[in-house]
Each structure stands twice: as C-alpha cells, then as structure tokens.
Amino acid sequence: MKINYLKLAVIILIGYLLYGCSESSESTNVGKRIVYICSFSPVWSWNTYSDLFSFDIMRGELKKINTNIFSYSSGISKDGKIVFEYSGEMEFGYWVLLSDNTLLPIPLPETTDSLLKYGYSFPRIQLSYNGNLAVFGTNLHQSENYEIGINKLVFMNMQNLTYNIYDIENQFYGKFSSPEITDFIPARSISILNNEGTTFWFVYSGRNVKDINYSDLETRIFKFDGKNLKANSRILKGDVCIVGADYINEKIFVRHITNYDTTIFAVDNFNDSIPLNLPKRYFTNPEQFAKEQSEMAVWNDDGIAIYDLNSMSLKQNVISWSKFNSLFPGYKSNEYREVTISPDGEYLTFFLKGNYYFDGYDVFIIRRDGTELKRIYKEALVWNSVISGIIQ
C-alpha cells in the first residue's frame, strides 16, 4: 500500500485531544461500554504520531491505549476486540486490540518462494461482530515489484491468528461485460463482513488492459462466502462505495457517484438493487449502523434520530437541536454530520463544530432516550468514533 494513501487516511481519521474530563447534562451510566477514538497533537504534521484513546462511558474515564499512527479502525466485536491499521516510521500493519488493552499484530501470510511475498492491499480489514474472524485483501507479488501481483483475500481466525487464503482473482473472469476485461483492481471502498463472519461484501473494478487511461473502468459489488464469489446484477461506472449495512437482514447500502448524480441504493438478495426514499446525506459512515438492531443513526435538520431499516422511516428522535442548544449553546449543527451508534443501539456519538482557531469539533455522546448527554472531547479533528456494546 502506498504511503500517500496512508497520509490521506490519517488526515481523514485522526483528531487531537484537548482535555479528558467529560461534561455531563445527566449521568446514569449503566454497563461497561467503551468509545474508541484517535487524536493527535495540536501542531500536526506528517510525522506526528496519532494516539489511540478509550473513553469508559460508565466511569467517565479517558485512557491512552498507545502512541502510534492509527489511520483506520473497523468496528468493535461483541467480546471487545477492535482491529485497526498502524503505521510507524518505517512499517505498516494491522493490529488487534483486545478487551484487556493487549495489542497484538495481525501477521501477513508467508510464502516459501523467496521471489514472492505478500503485501497489503484492498479491501481493508474488517472484523466480524462475533469476534471470530477478520478479512482483508492481500497481494502476492514479486519481491522487487509490488505493482504486478495476484489479489487474494485473507480470512484470519482471530482466536489463534491462523488464516485461509482465497485466490479470488481467478473468479473475476467473466464477471464483467467483456472477456477482454482481464485487469482487476480493488476499490478503495470500505467492505462489510456480516456478524457471523460468513459473508463478505466488497467492491472491485475491471478494465481492458488496452485502455491505458482507465476511461472504460467497470465496477461491481461482490460477496464471497469462503467458496463462491457472486456479483450484483448491476455493472456501474463512476465511484462506487459501500456505506453500511442492515446486519440483521444482511442488506448493504451503496453510494454511486457519477458526473451527473449521486444515488444511494440497497442490495439484499444480490440480484436486485433497491432504490431508497431517504436523503443521501443521511448515509455518512459504516459506524452509524447498529449490529444487533435493524437501525441506523441519522443526523437530520431537526436533530439526532434513529431510523428503522425495515421501513426506512423515522423510529425515534434522540435529541433536537433546540434542546441541545439550550444545554450547550454556540454550536453549528449544519456542519460535519457524522453520527455513530453502538451495536445494540443504546448510545450514539456525534460531532459539532466549536469556535476554535483550528478547524475543531467537540465530541458528544448520548443515550438513545435523550439522557446522559456528555461532551467527552474538545477541538477534535476526527472522522468518526467506534462505540462498543456491553463488554462483560
């Protein structure tokens, strides 16, 4: 994976911490729940090391887990594991953080051929909610030439860190509009792994190798069950990105951007694409979808709300902007629009722009019934946070 991409990911994801004391409007914390978030120093540069922090909702305590560069994290599992990308000065890799704050590296596969080696590729790492499996892309290439290689998927057993490798590239042939499409490119989109780790959704593109300008690139959504690769019926042009999932009904949501329009559609049985009647601005990040409920957290013009993914309609208002402003005045509710939700749908986090010299946002957490509103970070430059369920 190229270093310029890592820098871009760091810009999107990292934020910096001003203080660690929470400010509450109410406090009746129940259960052990953790919010994970990255932060970095006020004077940021390419060489600045980002820190990974955890915020204990029950105790109101903030802890620094480690000091490194964390550029991406995947949602937390039921048993409290979280996987993420790490980049030090001269290395890159995937790591897993266990519920006791133990950090373990996730190894790349090895080959006995000294002329070949495995490298990192897309799709980026995803962790199943049951905590048993992680899936990520790899590229088997010549040791001296990373650009020429074979794309594969790694299914990592998170109990013992053993893996199975799947050569999916051979299965891409015939999945696009022409047999002349023989160059397959992993999209820099998020991927989705279902709760049990049995189905993996991801995005790939294909092109005719004679098209040196990539002008006729085709993109498809795929799902893989460890044996068979299946393509959605639509062949798309433009930017295609999976934005989240209804984990209970195993339905994914996809954003499609062309030169003319941006649309959001759902894919369930993988033969059809279902148009949605919700505004596309409601779909912002994968952590806004609950793992244990058919629900998504939404930032709308009236406030923070929860929507039912079966009916695609409003289920519950969490807090209005008018009530929020009466408790924490002076914020701009029309900016940023990121909101995340815990797996059981009980807690949400969101970000609001403050009056800072730097382009900073304050981070808030709230219970779905509108209680326990807290400001847990100030002046952060974060993408989104990851909230756990109850960790025993």
C-alpha positions in Angstrom: 0.0 0.0 0.0 1.5 3.3 -1.0 2.5 5.9 1.6 0.5 8.7 0.0 -2.7 6.8 0.6 -1.7 6.3 4.3 -1.3 10.0 4.7 -4.7 10.6 3.2 -6.3 8.1 5.6 -4.6 9.8 8.5 -5.9 13.2 7.5 -9.5 11.8 7.4 -9.4 9.8 10.6 -7.2 11.5 13.2 -8.2 14.2 15.7 -6.5 15.7 18.6 -7.4 15.7 22.3 -7.7 18.9 24.3 -8.8 17.5 27.6 -10.0 14.2 29.1 -12.8 15.3 31.6 -16.3 14.8 30.4 -19.0 17.4 30.9 -22.5 16.0 31.5 -26.0 17.2 31.5 -27.2 14.0 33.1 -25.3 10.9 34.4 -26.8 7.4 34.9 -24.3 5.2 33.2 -25.1 1.5 33.0 -22.8 -1.3 31.8 -19.2 -1.3 30.7 -19.1 0.5 27.3 -16.1 2.0 25.6 -15.7 4.7 22.9 -12.5 4.4 20.8 -11.1 7.4 19.0 -7.8 8.7 17.6 -6.2 12.0 18.4 -3.0 13.9 17.7 -1.0 16.9 18.9 -2.3 20.5 18.2 0.6 21.2 15.8 0.0 18.4 13.3 2.4 17.3 10.6 3.1 14.2 8.5 5.5 12.9 11.2 3.1 13.5 14.1 2.1 10.3 15.9 -1.6 9.8 16.5 -2.7 8.3 19.8 -5.5 5.8 20.3 -7.7 6.6 23.3 -10.6 4.8 25.0 -13.4 6.5 26.9 -15.2 4.4 29.6 -18.8 5.6 29.5 -19.7 4.1 32.9 -16.7 5.7 34.7 -16.2 8.8 32.6 -12.5 7.9 32.3 -10.3 8.5 29.4 -7.2 6.4 28.8 -4.4 6.5 26.3 -4.0 3.0 24.8 -0.9 3.5 22.8 1.1 6.2 20.9 1.5 5.3 17.2 -0.1 6.4 13.9 -3.6 4.8 13.7 -5.2 5.6 10.4 -8.2 3.4 10.2 -10.3 1.2 12.5 -13.0 -1.3 12.0 -16.0 -1.8 14.3 -15.7 -3.4 17.7 -16.7 -7.0 18.3 -19.1 -8.4 20.9 -16.2 -9.5 23.1 -14.4 -6.1 22.9 -11.9 -6.6 20.2 -11.1 -3.8 17.7 -8.8 -4.0 14.6 -7.0 -1.1 13.0 -4.2 0.0 10.8 -0.9 1.0 12.3 1.9 2.9 10.7 5.2 3.7 12.4 8.2 5.5 10.8 9.1 2.6 8.5 6.4 0.0 8.9 2.7 -0.7 8.3 0.4 -3.4 9.5 -2.8 -4.5 11.0 -3.2 -4.9 14.7 -5.9 -6.1 17.1 -6.7 -4.5 20.5 -8.1 -7.0 23.0 -10.6 -6.0 25.7 -7.8 -6.0 28.3 -5.9 -3.4 26.2 -3.4 -6.0 24.9 -2.1 -5.2 21.4 -1.3 -8.0 19.0 0.0 -7.8 15.4 -2.1 -9.5 12.7 0.5 -11.2 10.5 0.6 -11.3 6.7 0.7 -14.7 5.1 4.1 -16.1 4.3 5.3 -17.9 1.2 8.1 -20.4 0.8 9.1 -18.9 -2.6 11.9 -16.4 -1.9 11.0 -14.5 -5.1 7.4 -13.8 -4.0 5.9 -12.0 -1.0 2.6 -10.9 0.3 1.8 -7.3 0.7 -1.2 -5.2 1.9 -4.0 -4.4 -0.5 -7.7 -3.6 -0.5 -10.2 -4.4 0.8 -9.2 -3.0 4.2 -9.5 -5.2 7.2 -12.9 -5.9 8.7 -13.8 -7.8 11.9 -16.9 -9.9 12.4 -19.1 -8.8 15.3 -18.8 -12.3 16.9 -15.0 -11.6 17.1 -14.1 -14.9 15.4 -12.9 -13.7 12.0 -11.2 -10.8 10.3 -11.0 -10.4 6.5 -8.6 -8.3 4.4 -7.1 -8.0 1.0 -3.5 -9.0 0.1 -1.4 -9.1 -3.0 1.0 -11.8 -3.8 3.7 -10.1 -5.9 7.3 -10.4 -7.0 9.6 -9.3 -4.1 11.0 -6.4 -6.2 7.8 -5.3 -8.0 4.7 -4.6 -5.9 2.8 -3.4 -8.9 2.5 -6.8 -10.5 0.7 -9.4 -8.4 -2.3 -11.5 -7.7 -5.1 -10.2 -5.5 -6.3 -12.5 -2.8 -8.5 -12.4 0.4 -7.2 -13.5 3.8 -9.7 -14.9 6.3 -8.0 -14.7 9.7 -9.1 -16.8 12.6 -9.0 -14.3 15.5 -8.8 -17.0 18.2 -5.4 -18.3 17.1 -4.3 -15.9 14.3 -4.3 -18.7 11.7 -5.6 -17.9 8.2 -7.0 -19.2 5.0 -6.1 -17.5 1.7 -8.5 -17.3 -1.2 -7.4 -16.6 -4.8 -10.5 -14.6 -5.8 -8.9 -13.1 -8.9 -9.5 -16.1 -11.0 -13.2 -15.9 -10.1 -13.4 -12.3 -11.5 -13.1 -13.6 -15.1 -16.5 -13.5 -16.8 -18.0 -11.3 -14.1 -17.7 -8.1 -16.2 -19.3 -7.1 -19.6 -16.5 -8.3 -21.8 -14.0 -11.2 -21.8 -11.3 -8.7 -22.7 -11.6 -7.2 -19.2 -8.7 -9.0 -17.5 -7.2 -6.4 -15.2 -8.9 -6.4 -11.8 -8.5 -3.5 -9.3 -9.7 -3.5 -5.7 -11.7 -0.3 -4.9 -10.6 1.9 -2.1 -14.0 1.5 -0.6 -15.0 0.1 2.8 -16.1 -3.5 2.9 -18.6 -5.2 5.1 -18.4 -8.5 7.0 -21.6 -10.0 8.4 -22.0 -10.6 12.1 -21.1 -14.3 11.9 -18.2 -13.8 9.5 -19.8 -16.0 6.8 -20.4 -13.4 4.1 -18.0 -10.6 3.0 -19.2 -7.8 0.7 -16.6 -5.7 -1.2 -16.1 -3.6 -4.4 -13.8 -4.4 -7.4 -13.3 -2.8 -10.7 -12.2 -4.3 -14.0 -10.7 -2.9 -17.2 -9.4 -3.9 -20.6 -5.6 -3.8 -20.4 -5.6 -1.9 -23.7 -7.4 1.0 -22.0 -4.3 2.8 -20.7 -6.3 5.8 -19.5 -8.8 3.8 -17.4 -11.6 5.5 -19.2 -13.8 2.5 -19.5 -13.5 1.2 -16.0 -16.3 -1.0 -14.8 -17.2 -1.5 -11.1 -19.2 -4.3 -9.4 -20.2 -5.2 -5.9 -19.3 -8.7 -4.9 -20.0 -11.0 -2.0 -17.8 -14.0 -1.0 -18.7 -16.8 1.4 -15.4 -18.6 1.5 -16.2 -20.7 -1.5 -18.2 -18.8 -4.1 -17.9 -15.3 -5.5 -21.2 -13.7 -6.6 -21.6 -10.4 -8.4 -24.5 -8.0 -8.0 -26.6 -7.7 -11.2 -25.5 -4.0 -11.9 -22.3 -3.0 -13.7 -21.5 0.5 -12.7 -19.4 3.4 -14.0 -18.1 6.1 -11.6 -17.3 6.0 -7.9 -18.9 3.1 -6.0 -18.7 2.8 -2.2 -20.4 0.5 0.3 -21.6 2.9 3.1 -23.0 0.4 5.6 -25.3 -2.5 6.2 -28.5 -3.7 7.8 -26.7 -6.5 9.6 -29.9 -8.2 10.9 -31.3 -8.6 7.3 -27.9 -8.9 5.6 -28.6 -6.0 3.3 -25.9 -3.5 2.3 -26.2 0.2 1.3 -24.2 1.6 -1.6 -23.3 5.1 -2.8 -22.9 5.6 -6.5 -21.3 8.8 -7.8 -21.2 9.8 -11.4 -20.5 13.0 -13.3 -24.2 13.7 -13.2 -25.7 12.5 -9.9 -25.2 10.7 -6.6 -27.6 8.0 -5.6 -27.9 5.5 -2.7 -29.4 2.1 -3.2 -29.7 -1.1 -1.2 -28.7 -4.6 -2.2 -30.3 -7.6 -0.4 -30.7 -10.8 -2.4 -27.8 -9.7 -4.7 -29.8 -9.9 -7.8 -31.6 -6.6 -7.5 -30.8 -3.0 -6.4 -33.5 -1.3 -4.3 -33.9 2.5 -4.6 -34.2 4.3 -1.2 -36.5 7.1 -0.3 -34.2 8.7 2.3 -31.9 11.7 1.5 -28.4 10.6 0.5 -26.9 12.9 3.1 -28.2 10.6 5.8 -25.7 7.9 4.8 -22.3 9.0 6.1 -20.2 6.2 7.6 -20.3 2.5 8.5 -20.5 3.1 12.2 -24.0 4.6 12.0 -25.5 1.2 11.6 -26.3 -1.0 14.6 -25.0 -4.6 14.6 -27.8 -6.0 16.9 -30.7 -4.0 15.6 -32.1 -3.2 12.2 -31.4 0.5 12.8 -29.2 3.4 11.7 -28.3 6.7 13.5 -29.1 9.8 11.4 -28.2 13.5 11.6 -31.1 15.4 10.1 -32.2 19.0 10.1 -34.2 18.7 13.3 -31.5 16.8 15.4 -30.2 13.3 16.0 -32.5 10.5 15.3 -32.8 6.7 14.8 -34.3 5.2 11.6 -35.8 1.8 11.1 -34.0 -0.1 8.3 -37.0 -2.3 7.6 -39.4 0.5 6.8 -36.7 3.1 6.1 -38.6 5.6 8.2 -38.1 7.6 11.4 -38.2 5.4 14.5 -37.2 7.6 17.3 -36.0 11.2 17.9 -33.0 11.2 20.2 -32.4 15.0 20.7 -33.5 18.1 18.9 -31.1 20.8 18.0 -33.2 23.3 20.0 -32.8 21.2 23.2 -29.2 20.6 22.6 -28.5 24.3 22.1 -30.2 25.0 25.4 -27.7 22.8 27.1 -24.6 23.5 25.0 -25.1 26.8 23.2 -23.0 28.2 20.4 -22.6 25.2 18.1 -23.1 24.9 14.4 -25.5 22.0 13.8 -25.3 22.2 10.0 -21.7 21.1 9.7 -19.9 17.7 9.7 -23.0 15.4 10.1 -21.2 12.3 11.4 -23.0 10.2 13.9 -22.3 6.7 15.2 -24.2 4.1 17.2 -23.4 1.2 19.5 -24.2 -2.3 18.3 -27.3 -2.6 20.5 -28.5 0.9 19.5 -28.3 2.3 23.1 -25.6 5.0 22.7 -24.7 7.5 19.9 -21.8 9.8 19.4 -21.8 12.9 17.2 -19.5 15.9 16.4 -20.2 19.6 16.4 -18.1 22.5 15.3 -16.8 24.8 18.0 -15.3 28.3 17.9 -11.7 27.4 17.7 -8.7 28.8 15.9 -8.1 25.3 14.3 -10.9 23.6 12.5 -12.0 21.6 15.5 -15.1 19.7 16.6 -16.4 18.7 20.0 -17.4 15.1 20.5 -20.6 14.2 22.3 -22.2 11.0 23.5 -25.9 10.5 24.3 -28.2 7.7 25.1 -31.0 6.9 22.7 -33.7 8.1 25.1 -32.0 11.6 25.1 -30.4 11.2 28.5 -26.7 11.0 29.6 -25.6 13.7 27.1 -21.9 14.4 27.6 -19.1 16.3 25.9 -16.2 13.9 26.0 -13.6 15.7 23.7 -12.9 19.2 22.7 -11.5 20.6 19.5 -11.0 17.2 17.8 -10.3 16.6 14.1 -11.9 13.2 14.0 -13.7 11.2 11.3 -15.9 9.0 13.5 -15.7 7.1 16.7 -16.4 3.4 17.5 -18.7 2.5 20.3 -18.8 -0.9 22.0 -21.8 -2.8 23.3 -21.7 -4.0 26.8 -18.4 -5.8 27.4 -18.6 -8.4 30.2 
